[in-house]
Amino acid sequence: MPNDTRGGRTTTTATGLASVGPDNNTPVLLLNEKAAARCLSISPRLLWSLEASGQIKAIRINRAKRYAVSELQRFVDAQKKGGGDR
């Protein structure tokens, strides 16, 4: 599915990563926990575990926790190469 936004929501591309923001032109750089887990096709609980073990890094902006799309891509690439950081 190519870039697809509905009702101002971010959706994912065929690669599983966020494509565009609510204005259909701005690339999405950060995702909340629910969206990041959805992009990786895992539960938010597993995402939390991966973060706790240092395999995925989160960014804090004030009290909000966000995940960089580039960090999620790095994690996926590491998994393809043999399991990542363990």
C-alpha positions in Angstrom: 0.0 0.0 0.0 1.7 3.3 -1.1 1.4 6.5 1.0 -2.1 6.4 2.4 -3.6 8.8 4.9 -7.2 8.7 5.9 -8.9 11.3 8.0 -5.6 13.0 8.9 -4.2 9.8 10.4 -0.7 8.5 9.7 -0.8 5.1 8.0 2.0 2.8 6.9 3.6 2.0 3.6 4.3 -1.5 2.3 7.6 -1.4 4.2 5.6 -0.9 7.4 7.0 2.5 8.2 5.0 5.7 8.5 4.7 7.7 5.4 3.2 11.1 5.8 1.6 13.3 8.4 -1.9 14.8 8.6 -1.3 17.4 5.9 -0.3 14.7 3.4 3.1 16.4 2.7 5.1 16.3 5.9 7.2 13.2 6.5 6.6 11.6 9.9 9.7 11.5 12.0 8.4 10.3 15.4 5.7 7.8 16.4 4.0 7.2 19.7 4.2 3.8 21.3 1.0 2.4 19.8 1.9 3.6 16.2 5.5 2.3 16.6 4.3 -1.1 17.8 1.8 -1.3 14.9 4.5 -0.4 12.4 6.6 -3.3 13.7 3.6 -5.6 13.9 4.3 -6.3 17.6 2.4 -5.5 20.8 3.1 -2.3 22.8 4.3 -4.6 25.6 6.9 -6.2 23.3 8.0 -2.8 22.2 8.5 -1.8 25.8 10.6 -5.0 26.4 12.7 -4.2 23.4 13.3 -0.7 24.7 14.0 -1.9 28.2 16.7 -4.3 26.8 18.3 -1.5 24.8 17.4 -3.0 21.4 15.2 0.0 20.5 15.7 3.6 21.7 12.9 6.0 22.6 13.1 9.7 22.6 11.5 11.8 25.4 10.0 15.1 24.6 8.9 16.5 28.0 6.7 13.6 29.3 5.9 12.1 25.9 7.8 9.1 24.7 8.3 8.8 21.0 10.1 6.4 18.6 12.0 7.7 15.6 11.1 6.1 12.3 14.8 5.8 11.5 15.3 3.9 14.8 12.6 1.4 14.0 14.1 0.9 10.5 17.5 0.4 12.1 16.1 -2.3 14.4 14.4 -4.0 11.4 17.6 -4.0 9.4 19.5 -5.4 12.4 17.0 -8.2 12.6 17.6 -9.0 9.0 21.3 -9.3 9.5 21.1 -11.9 12.3 19.2 -10.8 15.3 20.5 -7.4 16.3 22.0 -6.5 19.7 21.8 -9.3 22.2 
